[in-house]
């Protein structure tokens, strides 16, 4: 399992694409944590990769200059770390 955070910013006028991105992320288990910001605390690594591919397909179809930024944070717990409980 992994933790992932996704944040993006698009120029005005692309509400349909924002909705597509939101729907893809939420369907994968991400929760909205702020404006165009989503987090999944425990998600399979493969699901993160598959979802991001779908999101980037949406973003890639936009004209140049529409995407202001994309920010992704992804980590996986160290399998050798001692259990804190």
HELIX and SHEET records of a PDB file:
HELIX    1   1 UNK A   15  UNK A   27  1                                  13    
HELIX    2   2 UNK A   45  UNK A   60  1                                  16    
SHEET    1   A 4 UNK A  31  UNK A  34  0                                        
SHEET    2   A 4 UNK A  37  UNK A  43 -1                                        
SHEET    3   A 4 UNK A   2  UNK A  10 -1                                        
SHEET    4   A 4 UNK A  67  UNK A  76 -1                                        
END                                                                             
